Each structure stands twice: as C-alpha cells, then as structure tokens.
Amino acid sequence: MFQVIAILAISFAASIIGSVSGVGSGIIIKPVLEFSMSDMNVVQISLFSSAAVFTMALTALARQRSALKDFEFKKGVPIAAGSIIGGIIGNMIFGVIAEKSGADVLAVTQAAAKIIVMGVLLAHQIFESKIKKLKLERVITYIILGICMGIIAAFLGIGGGPLNLSALVLFFSMSLKTAALYSMFIILFAQGANLIRWGVFTGFPEININLMLAALIGSVAGALIGASLYKKVNSKILKRLYSGVLLFVIIVAAVNLFMYI
C-alpha cells in the first residue's frame, strides 16, 4: 500500500510540473523511482515512466485542445517523427555501451552526460536574451533536429522534454509557452512509439498492476491540473519552473555520480 500511495503521489506531482512546463513527467518520475524503489529494476522503472509520461501527454493535449488551433502540424509531425527515429538510435547506443562496458561504467557515463547536457540547457536559459535565435523552415531540418534530440534523450533516459524546449526556442524562435505545447506533442509520439516497441519487439516486463494503475491515475489527475495551470501562467513563470527542473536533474545526477565513483 505504501508503494501504491508513493507512486500515485510521485506521478501526480511530476505530471503537474511536466504538463505545465512542457518538460514531461519522466524527467522527474524516473530518477525519483530509481532513488526510492530499490526493489524495481531499471526496465520496470523505465516502463512505469514511459506509460506515465504517455498518459500525461495525452491527457494534457486533450485538455489543451483549444490551444491546438494555432498548432503547425507540418512542423510538429516531422520533429516528432525524427525524435522517434532518434530514440531508436539512442536506445541502440545505450545497449551497446551497456553490453561492452558494464552497468557501473554506464551509470557513471550517463550521470556525467546528464550533468553536462542539463548544465548547457540551464546556461541557455540564463543567457537566452544574449543568444541569437534561428528560424528553421525546411522539413528536413525539422526531422534532423528531432533525430538529434531523440538520440540524446534516449541515451540519457530523461525523456525529450528538456531538450525539446530549448531546441524549439533556439531553432524556431518560439516563446517558451508555445514550445511547451509542441513539446507535449513530441513527447506523446515518442513515448507512444516506445511503448509499441516494448509490446511488439521485447515484451513488457513483469510488473505490479496496482502500481501501474496508481501511476496512470496520478498522471491523469496531475495532467488535468497542469493543463489548467498552463493556461494561466506566463513565460516568466515557465522559465523559472523549467530552470528549477533542470537544476533538480543536475543535483540528482551529481548524487548518482558520487555514489558510483
């Protein structure tokens, strides 16, 4: 019962933050579960995270459907497709390194890479006003950008949200609030493809159904609240929230790195 309540609370809180900011809930759910649920293995935690994130993104977009009237599908779909391809490549790279180097080396590499990538994204937020923004307009560039984001996100195991936001702001001159909506769309496709890959190619790991239901219920409830808050917050608040999430990931990664060294 304690685990059910804990996972319900974790997915609920993460989905509120993830759906408001556009970073997705996986960046919070996965490291927290790794830290708090010692009886779950990495594969089980990854499935919980993917299912919760997919449910959160689907619920948030359904709740925000009125905001989709200005959504450019000709831009969002190629980026999402690219992120799916990149996710497959990133998982393959992850698997090769895990097989050749071992779990401890992989954990150290992943933690160090997280600190570097999240640090760069945080620096981008701090100095955003001094960085020249681009405005990509070719479909091929959308796909290539999606592939790059998918590879990095899959290897780091953080979901695409944090990368999506900074990349969309930098390469498409979007406001952070608009980027958050596109990020939810990309996350929905990427996590949906991830779940399909599990079901078709590798099979789902054995899990506790009650814990999964708790994760999904928490995700729906959190996403409904987060989607409502999204309509009320401004870009300044979103920027602070996004920066806070990045700092959280850096701290967790630093703790994990310290434990493995």
N, C-alpha and C positions, 0 to 999 in steps of 0.2 A: 504493500500500500504506500509506503514511503517513496518508493521509486516512481510509482504512478503519479503521485502528487508532485514530486520533484520535476519529472519530465513535462507534466502539464504546465507547471509554473515557468519552466525554462523556455518551452516553445511559445507560450503566451507572451512573455516579456520580449523574447527575441523577435517575434513576429510583429509586435507593435513597433519596435525600433526599426526593423528591417523594411516594413511596408511604408513607414513614414519617410525614411531617408533614401530608400532605393538600394540599400546595400544587401538586401536579402537577410534572411534569418540564419543561414548556415554558418556565416562567419562568427556568429555568437554560439549557436547550438553545438556545433561540432567540438570546439575547444573546451566548452564547459562540460559536455558529456565525457570527453576524454579525461578531464580532470576529476570528475565526481563519480562516474560509473565505472569502477575498476573491474567489475565482473563482465563488462561488454568488451568484445574485441573491436578492432578497427573497422572491419567490414560491417558489423552490426551497427556501429555508430554512424558510419557513412550512409547506410540505408535509412536510418532514422532521420538523419539530416536532410537527405535528398527528398524523402517523402514529405517532411515537414515544410521544406522550402517550396516545393512544387505546390503544395496545398495553400501556403501563404500567398504565393504569387498569383495563383488562380483566383483566390478569394479577393485579394486586393484589386486586381484588374476588373473583376466583375462589379465590385463596389464602386470603382472609379470609372465606370464605362462612359459616363458623361464627358470625362476629360479626354477620352479617346477620339472625340470628334475632330481634333486637330492633329491626331497622330498620323505620321507619314509612314505607312506600311512599306512603301518602296525603299525606305531607309532602314526601318526596324527589322524587316524579314531577312534581308541579306546579312545584316550583322548577327542576327540570331542564328542563321544557318552557318555562318562562319564560326561562331562560338561552339556549335555542336561538333563541327569537324575538329576544331582546336582542342575541345575537351577529350575527344577520342585519342588524338596525338599525345596530349598531356598525360593521360592515363597510361598510355603505352610507355612513355618515357619513365614515368613513375615506377611501372612494373619492372622495367629493365634495370633501373638503378637498384630497386629493392632486391632483385634476384642476384645481382652481381656484387653488391656492397654489404648487404645485411641490414637489419632493422635499425640498429643503433646509428650507423653512418647515415642512413636515410633520414632518420629523425633529426639528427644534427643539421644535415644539409637543408632539410625542409624548414626547420626553425630559423636558421640563419638567413635563408632566402626570404622568408616571411618578413623578418625584421628589415631587410634591405628594401623590399618592394613596398611594404607599408610605410617605411620611412620616406621613400621617394614620393609616394602619394600624399603623405602628410605635408611634406615640404611644398608640393604643388599647391595644396590648399592655402598654406600660409603665404606663399608668394604669387598666388594666382594673378593678382592685378598687374604684376610686372612681367608676366609671361604672355607672349603673343599667341593668340588663338588662331587656329586654322578653320577652314570650312570645306571639308571634303565633299565632293558631289558626284563621284563616279561609283557605280555599283561594285566594281572590282575592288575599290579601296574599302568599301564597307565590309566586303567579305574577308579581305586580308586582315583588316583590323579585328574583326570578330574572331578569326583564327588565332591571332596573336593573344588576344585576351583569354580565349578558351584554353590555350596551352598553359599559360601561366597560372590561371585559376585552378585548373585540374591538377597540375603538379603540386601546387601549394595546398590544395584541399580547402580553399576558402570560399568557393562559390565565386561567381563572376561579379557580384555587386560592387565591391570597392573599385575594381578595375574599370567596370562599366562607367561609373560616374565620372571619374577623372578623364577617361578617354573621350567620352561623349562631350564633356565640357571643353576639353582641349582641341579635339579634332573636328568638332561640329559647331563650335561656338554656342552651345546650348546653355541655358541657365541651369543651375543645379536642380531646380524643381522640375523642369522639363526632362532633364537627364534621368531623374529618379523614376519617372513614368516609363521611359524607354528601357531602363534597367530592369524593371519588373517584367516587361515583355520578353526581354532577352533571357532572363532567369527562368521564366516559365518554360520556354522552348528547351533550354539547355538541361534543366532538371528533368523535364519530361522525357527527353532523349536518353538521359542517364538511367531512368527507371526502366525504360523499354529495353535498353542494353542489358540491364541486370536480368529482366524477365526472360529475354529471348536467348542470350548467349551464356550467361554464367549461372543463372538461377538465383533466387533470393535466399539469403542465409536464414537459418532458423532464428526466429525472434519471438518475443513475448507479445501476443496480440493485444493484451491490455495496455502495455506500454506504448505500442504503436497507436492505438486509439487515443490514448492520452495526448500523444504528440500531435496528432491530427486535429483533435478538438481544440487544443491550445493554440494551434496555428490558425485555425478558422476564426476563433474568438479574437486573437491578437490582431489578425489582418483586418478584421472589420473595424476595430477601434483605430488601428493605424491608418487605414484608408480615410476614415472620417477626419482624423487629425491632419492628414496630408492636405486636405482642402483649406485648412485654417492657417497652417504655418507658412512663413515666408522663407526666402532663400537664405537669409542671415541665420535663422534658427537651424535650417537644414545643414548649413555649412558647419555649425558648431557640433551638431549631432554626428555628422559624418566624421569630423575630425576626432571626436570622442571615441567613436567605434574603431578608427584606425589606431589610436593610442592604446585602446584596450587590447587589440590584436598584437601590437608590438610588445606590450607587457607580458601577455600570456606566452608569446613565442620566446621571449627572453627567459622566462621562468623555465619553460621546457628545455631550452638550450642549456641553461645552467644545470638542470637535473641530469642531462645526458653527458655533459663534459666531465 
